[in-house]
Amino acid sequence: MTLRAITFDFWSTLVDGNITPERTAQRLARLHRAIAGAGHTFTPEDLRRAFERALDRITESARESYEDVGPPGRWAVLARELGIADGLIPYEVVEHAYEDITLDPLPDAMPHVHAAVAAMKDAGYHLGVVCNTGMAGGRVLREVLKRHGLLDFFAVTTFSNEFGMAKPHPSIFVHTLDALGGIRPAEALHVGDLEELDVEGARRAGLHSALYAPGADGQVQTEADFVVRDWRDFAAQVATRFS
């Protein structure tokens, strides 16, 4: 069957997803200032511990249900861990500290990804993004793509905090293909860096899959149709397998 669409993961596929200790410390410092500014006092260590507990709770819940509560839901869990009553500090009070730090500094695009995506667009494929969000939701991540000159290549950008379900649940892939014009899963390829979320998720939904593994040497253990080690090779790999 002819390949008509390609969807891409966001973090560590299109954009560098490495979260440094410095970035986490900056986020916590901004959160601490925002919470203190709203009249609630906690030590930085109290906040750090509550942040870690909240992250563990959210991760465990998502693993069972595949539901994504989004940044506001993440803040609600953290507020409860801090003993702050529901709704006492609206998400808008901490939004810039929680999400917008993703833009400052801007995370790097993955090497050579712009040329690879542009080549797929020029080849006539329908392109989309399928992303599990974390601290930052679709509003901020679209801005990241825009600042890297990537956003306009994608006809559809599906972010789990907006859709409500996360990879590897098949519905987020099917939703994206429907939005791309009702493309059948067998006519689509998904590319991402995680075996469980991207490769297995795509296969469960009926898509072809490619594992993006830029640092891999030798044989890679994967159920993907092929492995992408360098974006400069991607166009040729697609042409070889789907010509």
Residue pairs with C-beta under 8 A, 6 or more apart in sequence:
1 184
1 186
1 187
2 187
2 242
3 125
3 187
3 188
3 189
3 208
3 238
3 242
4 125
4 126
4 183
4 187
4 188
5 125
5 126
5 127
5 128
5 177
5 180
5 183
5 187
5 188
5 189
6 120
6 125
6 126
6 127
6 128
6 188
6 189
6 190
6 191
6 238
7 127
7 128
7 129
7 130
7 173
7 176
7 177
7 188
7 189
7 190
7 191
7 207
8 14
8 117
8 127
8 128
8 129
8 130
8 154
8 190
8 191
8 192
9 129
9 130
9 131
9 167
9 190
9 191
9 192
9 193
9 194
9 197
9 198
9 212
10 17
10 129
10 131
10 141
10 145
10 159
11 17
11 131
11 132
11 134
11 193
12 18
12 110
12 193
12 194
12 212
13 110
13 113
13 191
13 192
13 193
13 198
13 212
14 109
14 110
14 113
14 117
14 129
14 145
14 150
15 107
15 108
15 109
15 110
15 144
15 145
15 148
16 107
16 108
16 109
16 110
17 107
17 193
18 107
23 101
26 101
27 97
27 98
27 101
27 135
28 44
28 47
28 48
28 51
29 44
30 96
30 97
30 98
30 101
31 47
31 51
31 94
31 97
31 98
32 42
32 44
32 47
33 97
34 93
34 94
34 96
34 97
35 42
35 47
35 82
35 84
35 89
35 94
36 42
37 93
38 89
38 93
40 82
40 84
40 89
42 50
42 82
46 82
47 82
50 78
50 81
50 82
51 78
51 81
53 81
54 74
54 77
54 78
54 80
54 81
57 77
57 81
58 69
58 73
58 74
58 77
61 67
61 69
62 68
62 166
66 165
66 166
66 167
66 168
66 169
67 164
67 165
67 166
68 132
68 133
68 160
68 161
68 163
68 164
68 165
68 166
69 76
69 77
69 161
70 133
70 137
70 161
70 162
71 91
71 95
71 98
71 99
71 133
71 135
71 136
71 137
71 161
72 91
74 98
74 135
75 91
75 94
75 98
76 86
76 91
79 85
79 86
79 88
79 89
80 86
91 98
98 135
98 136
99 135
99 136
99 137
99 139
99 140
100 136
100 140
101 135
102 135
102 136
102 140
102 141
102 144
103 140
103 143
103 144
103 147
106 144
106 147
106 148
107 144
109 148
109 150
110 214
110 231
111 214
111 230
111 231
112 230
112 231
112 232
113 150
113 231
114 148
114 149
114 150
115 231
115 232
116 231
116 232
116 234
116 235
117 127
117 150
117 153
118 153
119 234
119 235
120 127
120 153
120 234
120 235
120 238
121 127
121 153
123 235
123 238
126 155
126 180
126 181
126 183
127 153
127 154
127 155
128 154
128 155
128 156
128 157
128 158
128 176
128 177
128 179
128 180
129 145
129 154
129 156
129 157
129 158
129 159
129 176
130 158
130 167
130 172
130 173
130 176
130 190
130 192
131 138
131 141
131 157
131 158
131 159
131 160
132 160
132 166
132 167
132 197
133 141
133 159
133 160
133 161
137 159
137 161
137 162
138 157
138 159
138 161
138 162
141 157
141 159
142 151
142 157
142 159
145 151
145 154
145 157
151 157
155 179
155 180
156 176
156 179
156 180
158 172
158 175
158 176
158 179
160 166
160 167
160 172
163 171
163 172
163 175
165 171
165 172
166 172
166 197
167 173
167 192
167 197
167 198
167 201
168 196
168 197
168 198
168 200
168 201
168 204
169 201
170 201
170 204
170 205
170 206
172 201
173 185
173 188
173 190
173 201
173 202
173 205
173 207
174 185
174 205
177 183
177 184
177 185
177 188
177 207
184 206
185 205
185 206
185 207
186 206
186 207
186 208
188 207
188 208
189 207
189 208
189 209
189 210
189 225
189 238
189 242
190 198
190 201
190 202
190 207
190 208
190 209
190 210
191 198
191 209
191 210
191 211
191 212
191 228
191 234
192 198
192 199
192 202
192 209
192 211
192 212
193 211
193 212
193 213
195 211
195 222
195 223
195 224
198 209
198 211
199 209
199 211
199 222
199 223
199 224
200 223
202 208
202 209
203 209
203 223
208 225
209 223
209 224
209 225
210 224
210 225
210 226
210 227
210 228
210 237
211 220
211 222
211 224
211 226
211 227
211 228
212 227
212 228
213 220
213 222
213 227
213 228
213 229
214 228
214 229
214 230
216 227
216 229
220 227
225 241
226 237
226 241
228 234
228 237
